[in-house]
Amino acid sequence: MVAFILFTMIVYYLPLSRIRAEVDRDLAALAAEIQRLDIVRNPDGSVSIAIAPDLSTLRTASTFFIITDLHGGGSIRSRNLGTFVGLLDPDGLVGETQVYHDVTHGDTSLRVVTVPLYEYTGGQQVHIGYVQVARLFDTYERFSRFLILGLFVGFAGATASLFLAVLVTPSSFKPLEDIADVARQITNADDLSRRVPYTEREDEVGILARSFNQLLERLENLFQTQQRLLADVSHELRTPLTTIRGNVDLMRRMGEVDEDSLQIIQEEAERMTRLVGDLLLLARADAGSLPLERKKIELDGLFFEVYRQVSLIDKTVTVQMKEIDQVCVMGDPDRLKQLMWNLIGNALKYTPAGGHISVSLSQKDGWACIEVSDSGIGIPPQDLPYIFERFYRVDKARTRHQGGSGLGLSIARWIAQAHGGRISVVSEVGVGSTFSVWLPAINTHALAAEDNGDLEATRPGMRVLSGPFRRP
């Protein structure tokens, strides 16, 4: 309100002061022009002056002048004054001082300047009278009144707005207070399950409420994931440590080294090493500090390399290579090999003896598609959304006994996403699962021309594409 009052004073006084200054300059200019005329003092003390026609016939102008002696008598006046008698500014005759006054005659407002008039006799300047020049000031008065009225209306509007703001502001800011209250409750109770209302509103408050709820949901999920991760890591590390400690105590009581106990200790230590390595890899990936090599890779060659290595696994499972296309991608060969190993290893762990696994590599619509299908136990529908989460197990007991850490699929998903791809799964309990990885492919025309389409000729020893895998 104080700012509005200051603004009102500036708006009111600044234009009027500029208008008044402009009028005063015009009046002073006209008075100076009259002063330069030939002035004669009569024997009776009156003055005579030769007035130019353009000055004496100001009939339609809004400017007037009067020339008078020292006592206000014997005046000479412009013709546009008509029957007006007297002085334009009786209070302006105050010696040899130039003065400006606002004067009212009836309903007419005038701005008047009074200038002393001199005669030069014998080289001396003699004060013989005055020149009064006036201009109608009615227009400016009306402007002033309208300005005052406008400012008054503005002041009334500002006051009404302030009054309405005082009434409306509490209800307008109530949603923000509720959001702040929920935030305080979450801070005090550590309860991220709370949500703010107003999510049905379509204004800015509704958008803020929905965004805040989405933030809370994400924080809750991250917090729960962190808690579950800490619990799972603790459990995963406690199990091998308990096993190692038990076997060490057993050998201490026996007083001799037991080869079976040493074997168990070695296996558990290796499992802990793999677990810590996988955790370190995921931690570096989350922090963005895990570098990936980017170079052109013949994915089919990498696929055959993994195929040969899988043949050394000590498990009676039939692995079939259904389809293989020549596909090139840009990526890190070590990470992509790890991706394939994780998927095939996961299939081997969940496929019982006598089952079969089929793998394929194809190119579809500019994408390289890697598929790993098994005839294993399958995944229940309620577990499908969570199998790529860290330490999540469908059958926890079986997986732990088989050496799994619950991180293989999480690492596989990260590798696929880091290469601009995606991973998905389709599964049915008792039938098996199919994991599909999609990676962006690059042009393979040069590679096809080099290989000439003869896969068996360029890769000897790969004619047999299926069979049981047993250690020789």
VOGU-3710 file (C-alpha; in Angstrom, 3 decimals, decimal comma):
1> mvafilftmi> 0,000/0,000/0,000  2,871/2,390/0,802  4,334/1,664/-2,613  1,008/2,495/-4,261  0,814/5,839/-2,408  4,325/6,726/-3,528  3,432/5,731/-7,071  0,311/7,924/-6,890  2,289/10,945/-5,776  4,798/10,468/-8,573
11> vyylplsrir> 2,086/10,025/-11,199  0,206/13,073/-9,980  3,012/15,571/-9,482  5,410/14,622/-12,233  3,108/15,286/-15,258  1,679/18,483/-13,759  5,098/19,823/-12,911  6,297/19,155/-16,458  3,184/20,797/-17,950  3,540/23,824/-15,667
21> aevdrdlaal> 7,219/24,200/-16,555  6,412/24,098/-20,277  3,691/26,734/-19,897  6,037/28,941/-17,879  8,668/28,764/-20,615  6,124/29,847/-23,243  4,889/32,724/-21,087  8,426/33,922/-20,374  9,257/33,799/-24,086  6,231/35,942/-24,997
31> aaeiqrldiv> 6,966/38,415/-22,194  10,562/38,754/-23,410  9,308/39,424/-26,917  7,058/42,241/-25,629  9,911/43,672/-23,579  11,934/44,137/-26,732  9,306/46,450/-28,259  9,699/50,260/-28,350  8,312/51,619/-25,090  7,505/55,322/-24,518
41> rnpdgsvsia> 6,646/56,915/-21,125  4,073/59,675/-21,351  4,258/62,933/-19,322  1,432/61,744/-17,080  3,411/58,618/-16,146  1,540/56,233/-18,415  3,341/54,166/-21,038  2,795/53,710/-24,735  4,071/50,869/-26,850  3,809/49,905/-30,509
51> iapdlstlrt> 2,175/46,449/-30,554  2,611/44,230/-33,559  -0,661/43,130/-35,192  -0,015/39,446/-34,446  0,305/40,266/-30,745  -2,651/42,633/-30,430  -5,208/40,449/-32,186  -5,064/37,252/-30,138  -8,794/36,752/-30,511  -8,930/32,948/-30,599
61> astffiitdl> -5,737/32,238/-28,724  -5,554/31,036/-25,141  -2,749/33,511/-24,376  -3,291/37,100/-23,151  -1,125/40,019/-22,117  -1,454/43,363/-20,323  1,076/46,231/-20,168  0,592/48,571/-17,231  2,441/51,305/-15,387  3,922/50,990/-11,940
71> hgggsirsrn> 0,541/51,583/-10,273  -1,536/49,265/-12,465  -3,126/52,052/-14,490  -3,112/53,034/-18,151  -2,969/49,451/-19,198  -2,496/48,200/-22,749  -4,048/44,821/-23,340  -4,460/42,229/-26,072  -7,767/42,438/-27,949  -8,763/38,848/-27,113
81> lgtfvglldp> -9,366/40,012/-23,537  -12,560/41,640/-24,780  -14,368/43,553/-22,028  -12,125/42,287/-19,281  -10,926/45,133/-17,048  -8,270/45,171/-14,370  -5,052/43,291/-14,140  -4,516/39,628/-14,944  -2,644/39,227/-11,656  -3,148/42,114/-9,233
91> dglvgetqvy> -0,724/40,495/-6,769  2,042/40,271/-9,320  3,157/43,924/-9,037  5,873/43,320/-6,457  8,802/45,458/-7,503  11,353/44,368/-10,029  10,775/40,641/-9,535  9,485/38,196/-12,140  6,726/36,150/-10,550  4,426/33,312/-11,592
101> hdvthgdtsl> 0,967/32,890/-10,133  -2,103/30,725/-10,691  -5,023/33,146/-10,885  -8,765/32,531/-11,090  -11,193/34,969/-12,680  -14,698/33,675/-12,302  -14,720/30,176/-13,746  -11,491/30,728/-15,662  -8,100/29,581/-14,407  -4,985/31,327/-15,656
111> rvvtvplyey> -1,283/30,805/-15,331  0,204/34,360/-15,186  3,781/35,625/-15,320  4,513/39,242/-14,341  7,722/40,749/-15,752  9,119/44,236/-14,943  9,251/46,690/-17,847  12,173/49,110/-18,230  13,051/52,272/-20,198  16,643/53,136/-21,000
121> tggqqvhigy> 17,245/56,935/-20,507  20,690/58,490/-20,618  22,280/55,056/-20,424  20,304/54,195/-17,298  17,606/51,549/-16,849  14,399/52,967/-15,392  11,592/50,782/-14,124  8,407/52,145/-15,730  5,835/49,345/-15,535  4,976/45,654/-15,891
131> vqvarlfdty> 4,087/43,099/-18,546  1,659/40,368/-17,524  1,263/37,365/-19,834  -1,319/34,702/-19,068  -2,480/31,384/-20,531  -5,673/29,522/-19,903  -5,092/26,755/-17,394  -8,586/25,199/-17,436  -7,467/22,237/-19,545  -4,707/21,395/-17,145
141> erfsrflilg> -7,018/21,765/-14,190  -9,456/19,342/-15,767  -6,602/16,965/-16,466  -5,563/17,265/-12,832  -9,078/16,478/-11,654  -9,372/13,479/-13,950  -5,974/12,279/-12,808  -7,006/12,602/-9,181  -10,208/10,714/-9,918  -8,281/7,970/-11,722
151> lfvgfagata> -5,803/7,655/-8,918  -8,603/7,522/-6,391  -10,285/4,723/-8,329  -6,935/2,944/-8,514  -6,452/3,380/-4,801  -9,915/2,003/-4,142  -9,194/-0,949/-6,420  -5,883/-1,626/-4,716  -7,564/-1,464/-1,316  -10,290/-3,862/-2,462
161> slflavlvtp> -7,668/-6,195/-3,924  -5,741/-6,136/-0,678  -8,909/-6,890/1,258  -9,789/-9,780/-1,067  -6,227/-11,083/-0,867  -6,460/-11,142/2,918  -9,690/-13,124/2,671  -8,720/-15,451/-0,184  -5,044/-16,069/0,578  -5,593/-18,477/3,506
171> ssfkpledia> -7,799/-20,765/1,421  -5,510/-20,458/-1,603  -2,436/-21,477/0,356  -4,202/-24,220/2,327  -3,065/-26,949/-0,125  0,536/-25,774/0,196  0,220/-25,888/3,975  -1,108/-29,453/3,699  1,845/-30,442/1,538  4,235/-28,887/4,034
181> dvarqitnad> 2,414/-30,676/6,872  2,779/-34,053/5,121  6,463/-33,332/4,567  6,883/-32,604/8,298  5,029/-35,804/9,204  7,268/-37,825/6,923  10,351/-36,229/8,470  9,163/-36,837/12,034  7,810/-40,354/11,543  10,104/-41,625/8,734
191> dlsrrvpyte> 6,962/-42,790/6,965  7,287/-42,471/3,192  3,905/-44,122/2,626  2,046/-40,877/3,327  0,608/-38,951/0,384  -0,801/-35,446/-0,028  -4,369/-34,788/-1,199  -5,523/-32,490/-4,051  -4,340/-34,881/-6,766  -7,645/-34,477/-8,616
201> redevgilar> -7,146/-30,768/-9,174  -5,974/-29,651/-12,606  -4,368/-26,363/-11,576  -0,821/-25,702/-10,448  -1,578/-26,992/-6,945  -2,801/-30,298/-8,387  0,311/-30,603/-10,545  2,492/-29,873/-7,507  0,621/-32,445/-5,402  0,946/-35,158/-8,046
211> sfnqllerle> 4,625/-34,390/-8,559  5,217/-34,483/-4,822  3,403/-37,829/-4,530  5,456/-39,249/-7,407  8,606/-38,099/-5,636  7,449/-39,742/-2,413  6,645/-42,968/-4,248  10,045/-43,043/-5,884  11,787/-42,297/-2,582  9,759/-45,023/-0,879
221> nlfqtqqrll> 10,719/-47,546/-3,558  14,372/-46,558/-3,337  14,293/-46,731/0,445  12,643/-50,152/0,411  15,114/-51,351/-2,224  17,988/-50,119/-0,095  16,625/-51,856/2,990  16,072/-55,066/1,050  19,545/-54,799/-0,471  21,170/-54,389/2,933
231> advshelrtp> 19,203/-57,311/4,323  20,022/-59,530/1,332  23,704/-58,622/1,333  23,891/-59,314/5,046  22,176/-62,663/4,552  24,298/-63,608/1,549  27,500/-62,823/3,392  26,412/-64,356/6,685  25,690/-67,756/5,111  29,177/-68,421/3,666
241> lttirgnvdl> 30,855/-66,878/6,699  28,885/-69,225/8,973  29,863/-72,171/6,774  33,533/-71,191/6,780  33,565/-70,663/10,541  31,851/-73,996/11,164  34,346/-75,911/9,074  37,293/-74,128/10,691  35,930/-75,028/14,153  35,456/-78,596/12,996
251> mrrmgevded> 39,080/-78,888/11,849  40,277/-77,274/15,070  38,396/-79,841/17,160  39,632/-82,665/14,946  43,201/-81,393/15,188  43,866/-82,139/11,551  43,147/-80,716/8,109  40,032/-82,142/6,510  40,012/-82,033/2,711  36,215/-81,890/2,503
261> slqiiqeeae> 36,110/-78,950/4,877  38,822/-77,167/2,911  36,853/-77,765/-0,278  33,724/-76,298/1,282  35,686/-73,296/2,575  37,158/-72,715/-0,858  33,740/-72,919/-2,538  32,184/-70,503/-0,062  35,118/-68,110/-0,404  34,777/-68,209/-4,171
271> rmtrlvgdll> 31,058/-67,546/-3,869  31,731/-64,577/-1,608  34,302/-63,307/-4,093  31,761/-63,523/-6,928  29,141/-61,809/-4,794  31,447/-58,954/-3,835  32,580/-58,607/-7,440  29,001/-58,430/-8,692  28,088/-55,898/-6,020  31,102/-53,782/-6,906
281> llaradagsl> 30,172/-53,905/-10,591  26,592/-52,779/-9,916  27,777/-50,059/-7,519  30,165/-48,678/-10,138  27,414/-48,910/-12,740  25,007/-46,960/-10,528  27,673/-44,315/-9,934  28,381/-44,042/-13,668  32,071/-44,877/-13,124  32,091/-48,193/-14,994
291> plerkkield> 33,581/-47,537/-18,430  32,242/-49,382/-21,474  34,300/-49,990/-24,570  32,577/-48,923/-27,783  33,704/-50,756/-30,888  32,223/-52,759/-33,737  31,535/-56,339/-32,634  30,540/-59,337/-34,744  27,908/-60,561/-32,342  27,603/-63,962/-34,038
301> glffevyrqv> 31,316/-64,614/-33,430  30,913/-63,701/-29,779  27,878/-65,963/-29,665  29,881/-68,947/-30,957  32,618/-68,264/-28,407  30,127/-68,444/-25,542  28,633/-71,543/-27,135  32,007/-73,323/-27,014  32,596/-72,344/-23,397  29,165/-73,556/-22,330
311> slidktvtvq> 30,078/-77,013/-23,652  32,510/-77,424/-20,743  29,843/-77,084/-18,059  29,361/-80,225/-15,978  25,620/-80,671/-16,457  23,555/-82,971/-18,629  21,421/-80,480/-20,503  20,785/-80,381/-24,216  21,603/-77,006/-25,730  20,325/-76,273/-29,222
321> mkeidqvcvm> 21,242/-73,350/-31,436  18,067/-72,720/-33,369  19,108/-69,735/-35,492  22,112/-67,499/-35,969  22,411/-64,457/-38,199  25,402/-62,295/-38,928  24,810/-59,188/-36,808  27,150/-56,371/-35,805  26,660/-54,075/-32,834  28,629/-51,291/-31,159
331> gdpdrlkqlm> 29,597/-52,229/-27,641  31,907/-53,815/-25,112  32,671/-57,461/-26,003  33,473/-58,475/-22,430  30,205/-57,075/-21,065  28,137/-58,583/-23,883  29,793/-61,958/-23,264  28,936/-61,555/-19,578  25,337/-60,830/-20,566  25,096/-64,066/-22,584
341> wnlignalky> 26,789/-66,064/-19,841  24,397/-64,760/-17,209  21,323/-65,668/-19,263  22,587/-69,134/-20,242  23,876/-69,793/-16,720  20,507/-68,809/-15,296  18,803/-71,218/-17,712  21,171/-74,043/-16,761  20,529/-73,549/-13,030  16,772/-73,717/-13,441
351> tpagghisvs> 16,628/-76,508/-16,021  16,647/-80,019/-14,541  18,759/-82,849/-15,962  17,350/-84,122/-19,230  15,903/-80,751/-20,126  16,898/-78,602/-23,049  17,948/-75,031/-23,737  17,710/-73,279/-27,087  19,626/-70,159/-28,024  19,312/-67,998/-31,122
361> lsqkdgwaci> 20,659/-64,789/-32,633  18,638/-62,951/-35,254  18,298/-59,503/-36,778  14,873/-57,879/-36,897  14,070/-54,338/-38,018  17,511/-52,997/-37,224  17,786/-54,802/-33,876  19,931/-57,760/-32,858  17,812/-60,201/-30,885  19,368/-62,758/-28,535
371> evsdsgigip> 16,944/-65,373/-27,207  17,618/-67,972/-24,514  14,788/-70,454/-23,910  14,720/-73,294/-21,399  12,398/-76,076/-20,314  12,986/-75,368/-16,660  10,695/-74,787/-13,710  9,359/-71,464/-15,046  8,584/-68,278/-13,182  5,252/-67,583/-11,448
381> pqdlpyifer> 3,389/-64,562/-12,865  3,567/-62,696/-9,545  7,370/-62,905/-9,619  7,905/-61,760/-13,208  7,963/-57,986/-12,450  10,733/-58,461/-9,864  13,161/-61,008/-11,310  15,556/-58,298/-12,542  15,812/-56,752/-9,088  18,928/-57,397/-7,061
391> fyrvdkartr> 18,951/-60,504/-4,855  15,452/-61,450/-5,927  14,925/-65,196/-6,136  11,939/-67,193/-7,279  13,211/-70,304/-5,469  15,620/-68,998/-2,882  16,689/-72,313/-1,428  17,503/-73,939/-4,784  19,349/-70,908/-6,052  21,554/-70,509/-2,993
401> hqggsglgls> 22,547/-74,164/-2,989  23,461/-73,836/-6,646  25,753/-70,882/-5,972  23,599/-68,069/-7,245  23,710/-64,620/-5,724  20,548/-63,162/-7,225  22,532/-60,534/-9,136  22,984/-62,171/-12,536  19,768/-60,913/-14,121  20,271/-57,434/-12,619
411> iarwiaqahg> 23,688/-57,264/-14,255  22,249/-58,579/-17,542  19,601/-55,852/-17,561  22,171/-53,152/-16,844  24,443/-54,343/-19,662  21,531/-54,370/-22,127  20,404/-50,882/-21,115  23,979/-49,548/-21,170  24,181/-50,637/-24,827  20,928/-48,861/-25,694
421> grisvvsevg> 18,898/-52,071/-25,610  16,356/-53,825/-23,450  15,641/-57,245/-21,953  12,333/-59,025/-21,461  11,083/-62,424/-20,297  8,136/-64,683/-21,046  7,605/-67,618/-18,710  5,116/-70,294/-17,713  5,374/-72,424/-14,597  6,308/-76,006/-15,441
431> vgstfsvwlp> 6,941/-75,174/-19,106  9,984/-72,892/-19,092  11,164/-69,349/-19,718  12,379/-67,329/-22,681  14,662/-64,338/-22,157  15,011/-61,897/-25,072  17,683/-59,215/-25,386  17,353/-56,495/-28,026  20,438/-54,492/-29,020  20,755/-51,817/-31,755
441> ainthalaae> 22,360/-53,415/-34,827  24,639/-51,702/-37,338  25,087/-52,223/-41,084  26,388/-55,714/-41,828  26,728/-55,557/-45,635  30,526/-55,396/-45,483  30,641/-58,327/-43,092  28,276/-60,348/-45,282  30,422/-59,708/-48,361  33,539/-60,794/-46,484
451> dngdleatrp> 32,000/-64,013/-45,216  30,231/-64,612/-48,546  27,289/-66,103/-46,733  29,160/-69,353/-45,910  29,060/-69,569/-42,154  30,384/-73,115/-41,873  33,295/-72,459/-44,214  34,493/-69,406/-42,291  33,995/-70,945/-38,863  35,237/-74,542/-38,969
461> gmrvlsgpfr> 34,215/-76,871/-36,217  30,778/-75,272/-35,754  28,824/-77,721/-37,911  27,248/-79,488/-34,892  24,799/-77,064/-33,356  23,127/-79,231/-30,708  23,836/-82,047/-28,334  24,227/-82,981/-24,657  26,928/-81,115/-22,758  29,086/-83,315/-20,548
471> rp> 32,595/-82,874/-19,257  34,824/-85,350/-21,220
//
